[in-house]
Amino acid sequence: MFLTRLLLNPRSAEVRRDLSDAHGMHRRVLTAFADQELESSARREFGALYRVDETPRGDISVLVQSSTAPDWTRLPERYLLTTFEPNPAITELSALERALETKRAFRFRLRANATKRLKANGEPKRGKRIELVGPEALLLWLRRKAAPSGFEIAKREQQGDPNAVETYRLQITEEPKVRGRRRGAQLTFGSSLFEGELVITDPPAFSATLRMGLGSAKAYGFGLLSLAPA
């Protein structure tokens, strides 16, 4: 796997347009992997996940994880800041993957589109997908996702209320909605930022989670689980 950090030039008209349109940013990220019109399955083919962040000094960064080596020379001229070197910065993640061991703790960041499907005609996962809001609902969503994904959220208090955010080494921030437009249709996604500490419980499952991402709307800046030493 590869992880790229891009520092964007806010004076670029293309940057401003992409930041205001989730589908535009999705297409821009994929230009690093193919220069032709892309099919809807292209993101999965290249294992591409991305997240737009703000650096501590206020610069706009995009982290892009991929199973294929990217070619960022396809970005428009002046799309990236030229005051930093290297930009883009690309890291190969094989050493990180080898370090995934049971009970190993990592700090993590995840921007997620936390949703659930309503039942339709008595059938689960067939109805309308709705956004989850509130710390309790978002914590429950993350705990439910974590179990089959090979990790658990580290706790502050081992005997604390399992449904209370304060029990965990976790901060949840509900963010403004992410919007875009695809083929004339309006796109709107709820956005929540999860930051904290996790503990690996199943290394193979966790490795698969890192590669595939977590949650829905992965094409639009959600699902990238990034790690740092605890």
N, C-alpha and C positions, 0 to 999 in steps of 0.2 A: 504494500500500500504506500501511497504518497500523500503528504500533507503540504499544501501550498499556503503561504500567507501573502496576500496581495494588499498593498496600501494604495487606496484609490485617490485620484486627484479630484477634489471637489469642484474645481473650476471647469472640468470637462463636461460638456453638454451630454455626452453619452453616459457618463457616470450618473449625473443627476436624473436622467431619464430612466436608467436601470434601477436606481434606488427607489424610484417612485412606482415601479411596476414589477411585481414579483415574477411574472412570466418573462419579462424582458431580462431580468437578472438570471433566471434559469437558462434562457437561451444563450446569454453571454458566457456563462460558465461552461456550457457544453461546446462552445467554439474552440476551447483548448484541446478537444479530443477529436473533432471532425470538422471539416470545412464545407460539408455539403448539408443540404436540408436534412434534419434529423427526425427519425421516427419517435413515437411516444415512448418506446422502450429503451431509448438511447441512454438515459440516466442510469438505468439498472445495468446496461451492458458495460458501461465504464466505471460502475461502482461510485458514481459521483454524488457527494453530499457537500453542502456548503452552509456557511453561517455568516451573516453580516454582523460585525461587532464594532465597538468604538474602543480605541486604545486608551491607556491612562492619560496620554497627552492630547487626546481629542481627535486623533486621526481616524478615518474610516478604514477598517480592514475587512477583508473577506477571507475566511479560512475555507479551503477546498480540499476535501479528502477524495481520493480516487484509487481504483485498482490499476489504472492505466497511467503511464507517465504523461503529464500534460505538456502542451506546447503553447505557451503564453505569448509567443510572438504574433499570434493571430489577433490579439487585442488591438483596439484602435490606437492611433498615435495619441500620446499625452493622456491615456486612460489611467496610468499609474503615476504616483509621485516619483520624481527623479532625485529627491533630496535624501533618499535612503538607499543603502546598499547592503545586501542584495534585495532587490524588489523586482520580480517576485522572489521569495525565499522558499525553496523546495526541500523537504526532508523526507527521507525514506524511512518507513516505520517498522521495518523488520525487527529491529532491536526492541521496540516497544512490545511487539507481539510475542517475542520470546520471553518477556518479563511478566506475562500474564499468568500468575500462579494463584492457587486457592489461598484465601485469607489475605492476599495482597491488597493494600488500601491505596486508593488514588483520590486526589481531588478531581472534580469533574465539572463540566459546564454543558448544558443541554438546552437548546431552544426547541420547544415542542409545540405542536398543534394537538393539544390534549382534547380528545373527543370520545364519544361513545355513540353506538347506533341504537336507536329505539327499535322495539319489536314491531314487526308488521305482520298482521294476520297470525299473531302468536309465534312468529318465527324470529328468533334473535338474529342480529346482524343483517337484517334485510330492510330495515326501516331507515328513516332519515338520520343522518349523522349530526349530532348536536355538540356544541362547544361546552366544555366543562369550565366552571368558574368557581372561585373561592379556594382558599388554602386547603381546606379539608378534602374537597373533591379532587384537587390537583395532586395532593399527597397520595390519596387512594389510587389515582391513576398511575402514578410513578411506582408505587409499591406493587401494583398488579402487573405492570410491565416488567419490573425488575426480576421477579421470581423465575420466569422461564428464560430470561435473558442473561442469566449467569451472574447476577450480583444482588447485593442488598444495600440499603442505605445505612451508613454508619450511624450509630446512636450516641447521643449525649448521655442519656439515662437509660440503662438497661431495663429498669422496671417502670419506665414512663408509659403514658397512654399511647398505644400504637397508632392512634388516629390523630395525634396532635403533632403539628410540625415541630414544636419546641422539643420534642423527644429526640429529634434527629439532627445530625450535623448537615443542615440543609436550609437554604434560603430560596423562597419562591417569589418571583416577581411577575405579576400580571402586566403585560405590555399592551400598547396600542395594537389594533388589528393590522395585519399585513394584507395589502390589497394589490390587485393586478387586473389585467384584462387579457383574455385568451379567445381568439376568434370572435371578437365582439362581445363576449360574455364577461360580466364582472366577476372577479374572484375575490373572496374575503375569507381570511383565516384568523382565528383566535391565536394569540401568541403568549406563551408563558416561558420564563427563563428559570431553569433549575440550576443552582450552584451549590456544591457541597462536597461531601466525601462518601465514597462507596467502597465496598469490600467485595472482592471477587469470590463467588461461591462455586462456579463451574467454568473453568478456563475455556474449553471449546465453545460452549454456548456464548460466553462473553465475547470471544474473538469474532464469532459470527455476528453478534450484535454491533460491534464496532464497525464491521464491514457494511452491514445492511442498514444501520441507523435504527432509530426508535420512534415509533408513532407514525402518524399520517402526514400527508403533504410534503414528502421529502424532496420533491422537485422544486419547492418554493422556499428553501432556506431553513427547513426544520429537520430534526432527527440526528444531526451530527453530534456524537458524544465525544467530546475532547477531554483528554486526561493530562494531569500533571502529578508529579510526586506528592504524596501526602505529607 
